Amino acid sequence: MKTIIILTGAGISAESGIRTFRDSDGLWEEYRIEDVATFDAWQRNPRLVLDFYNQRRRQLATVQPNAGHFALAQLEEKFKVHIITQNVDDLHERAGSSRILHLHGELTKVRSTVDDRLIYDIGYKDVNLGEHCEKGSQLRPHIVWFGEAVPNIEPAAKLTETADILLVIGTSLNVYPAAGLINYAPRHAPKYYIDPNAANVQHFHNLTVIKEKAGIALPKLVQDLMK
């Protein structure tokens, strides 16, 4: 059974209605990165940070996976599929994909501020000041903030090295270290880059660029791969 490694970014979730930081109407315009997505912000104003992620969690509860998510889940019928995602939502899981590695954390989880191993699944509920882990420390979003290490980047690189086929979907390939993962794919492996605003990456060997939205391109591509 061939292995397909899939790298997904904000574009595939945006098609489901999740607002992204990089859209013209995105959240960057309402919140400064420094105020909600750094450890310094957490230390300065944890209430604001918690409220920001509470809002995102509430929004996530109102949206559904799109055709792109469902197409990727279908690949598991004939391939060993691993999804490596920069997204913090749970839309891949809800669409039926079973092997998902979240690079930047998960919105539906929180963790202890004194022990990173204590992670709790809270679904779409709010988290407030005064809610503690079992060791008595405040719970924080289970999110990799700007300036923090990306613990899953090494496992992601090792997975990408196993690709017989690589799909890169909905990402600008400008956010590192995630953008560098494509370099770990075997040179001979067919690579597909699906994004309406695809970056210029023609230097990669065996690469097909599809300048369409994931919800349009993926159902067609998946059917071709399944054949």
ZAMARGU-4260 file (C-alpha; in steps of 0.2 Angstrom, whole numbers, plus 5000, padded with zeros to 4 digits):
<rodrens>
0) 5000/5000/5000 | 5007/5017/4995 | 5009/5031/5007 | 5002/5048/5004 | 5008/5062/5015
5) 4997/5078/5015 | 5002/5095/5021 | 4988/5107/5024 | 4987/5125/5028 | 4974/5139/5031
10) 4967/5139/5014 | 4957/5122/5016 | 4949/5128/5032 | 4945/5145/5025 | 4933/5136/5012
15) 4923/5130/5027 | 4921/5148/5034 | 4935/5148/5046 | 4942/5166/5047 | 4961/5166/5044
20) 4974/5178/5050 | 4980/5181/5032 | 4963/5185/5023 | 4958/5203/5020 | 4945/5202/5033
25) 4956/5190/5044 | 4959/5191/5063 | 4975/5200/5061 | 4965/5216/5058 | 4956/5215/5074
30) 4970/5208/5085 | 4988/5211/5085 | 4999/5196/5085 | 5008/5202/5100 | 4992/5204/5110
35) 4985/5186/5107 | 4997/5174/5100 | 5013/5175/5110 | 5019/5169/5127 | 5022/5187/5132
40) 5004/5191/5128 | 4999/5177/5139 | 5009/5184/5153 | 5003/5202/5151 | 4984/5198/5148
45) 4979/5180/5150 | 4961/5185/5150 | 4962/5193/5133 | 4971/5178/5126 | 4958/5166/5133
50) 4944/5176/5126 | 4952/5176/5109 | 4953/5157/5108 | 4936/5156/5116 | 4929/5166/5101
55) 4938/5155/5089 | 4932/5139/5097 | 4914/5145/5097 | 4916/5149/5078 | 4923/5132/5075
60) 4908/5124/5082 | 4897/5132/5069 | 4906/5126/5053 | 4908/5110/5044 | 4921/5101/5034
65) 4921/5104/5016 | 4923/5094/5000 | 4942/5095/5001 | 4942/5088/5019 | 4930/5074/5014
70) 4940/5070/4998 | 4956/5068/5008 | 4947/5056/5020 | 4942/5045/5005 | 4960/5042/5001
75) 4962/5030/5016 | 4952/5017/5006 | 4967/5014/4995 | 4982/5022/5003 | 4991/5024/5019
80) 4987/5042/5023 | 4995/5054/5035 | 4989/5072/5036 | 5001/5085/5043 | 4992/5101/5046
85) 4996/5119/5051 | 4978/5121/5056 | 4972/5121/5074 | 4954/5116/5069 | 4947/5098/5070
90) 4939/5098/5052 | 4950/5084/5046 | 4945/5073/5061 | 4927/5077/5058 | 4928/5073/5039
95) 4934/5055/5044 | 4953/5056/5042 | 4962/5045/5055 | 4980/5050/5055 | 4983/5068/5058
100) 4998/5077/5065 | 4994/5095/5071 | 5010/5106/5070 | 5003/5121/5078 | 4992/5113/5092
105) 4973/5110/5093 | 4960/5123/5097 | 4949/5110/5105 | 4962/5106/5118 | 4970/5115/5133
110) 4985/5111/5143 | 4994/5114/5160 | 5005/5129/5162 | 5017/5119/5173 | 5017/5102/5164
115) 5016/5101/5145 | 5011/5083/5146 | 4994/5087/5155 | 4983/5090/5140 | 4964/5090/5141
120) 4951/5089/5127 | 4937/5102/5130 | 4928/5102/5114 | 4921/5119/5110 | 4919/5125/5128
125) 4926/5142/5134 | 4941/5142/5146 | 4941/5155/5159 | 4954/5162/5172 | 4954/5151/5187
130) 4951/5135/5178 | 4966/5124/5183 | 4975/5108/5179 | 4976/5094/5192 | 4992/5102/5198
135) 4984/5118/5202 | 4990/5129/5187 | 4980/5139/5175 | 4975/5131/5159 | 4981/5138/5143
140) 4976/5135/5125 | 4985/5120/5117 | 4992/5131/5103 | 5010/5134/5097 | 5012/5153/5099
145) 5024/5164/5089 | 5041/5162/5096 | 5038/5145/5103 | 5046/5129/5098 | 5036/5117/5086
150) 5037/5100/5095 | 5030/5090/5081 | 5041/5097/5067 | 5054/5082/5068 | 5040/5069/5068
155) 5032/5078/5053 | 5049/5078/5043 | 5051/5060/5046 | 5034/5056/5040 | 5037/5067/5024
160) 5052/5057/5020 | 5041/5041/5018 | 5030/5049/5005 | 5026/5039/4989 | 5015/5054/4984
165) 5015/5071/4992 | 5000/5084/4992 | 5002/5102/4998 | 4986/5111/5000 | 4980/5128/5005
170) 4997/5135/5011 | 5008/5150/5005 | 5023/5140/5009 | 5030/5155/5018 | 5027/5150/5036
175) 5042/5141/5043 | 5047/5128/5049 | 5031/5120/5041 | 5035/5127/5024 | 5052/5118/5024
180) 5044/5101/5025 | 5042/5099/5006 | 5060/5098/5005 | 5060/5081/5015 | 5049/5072/5002
185) 5059/5060/4991 | 5064/5068/4975 | 5055/5054/4964 | 5039/5056/4973 | 5025/5064/4963
190) 5020/5081/4972 | 5004/5091/4970 | 5003/5109/4976 | 4984/5114/4977 | 4981/5133/4980
195) 4973/5147/4970 | 4987/5158/4975 | 5001/5145/4974 | 5019/5151/4977 | 5032/5149/4963
200) 5040/5132/4968 | 5044/5126/4950 | 5061/5121/4956 | 5054/5105/4965 | 5056/5089/4955
205) 5040/5080/4949 | 5029/5094/4954 | 5011/5098/4948 | 5004/5115/4953 | 4985/5116/4953
210) 4979/5134/4955 | 4961/5130/4962 | 4953/5130/4979 | 4954/5113/4988 | 4936/5110/4988
215) 4936/5111/4969 | 4953/5102/4965 | 4954/5089/4978 | 4938/5078/4973 | 4945/5077/4955
220) 4963/5074/4960 | 4957/5061/4973 | 4947/5052/4960 | 4962/5051/4948 | 4973/5044/4962
225) 4961/5031/4967 | 4960/5025/4949
</rodrens>
